[in-house]
Amino acid sequence: MPNVLIRDLPDDVHARLQRRAEAEGQSLQQFLTRELTRVASTPSLGDVLARIDERSGGRVGLDSAVDDLAEERGRR
């Protein structure tokens, strides 16, 4: 299995991650493996928007919907 090395991690970040891992009864390695797996399995905003753009069947395009929403929010 591949390894990841993170250099120059600030001490306070390391300490917070360590505390979170301990609170969940995990080693830091177990905790980070789970969190990185979660991040990698979550689609990026660009991926989600690309999937939305590929869909058909709607009468309003994404750009028009975004513009309409911004206009409606501006009225409030």
Helices and strands as residue ranges (DSSP letters): H 11-23, H 28-41, H 45-54, H 62-75
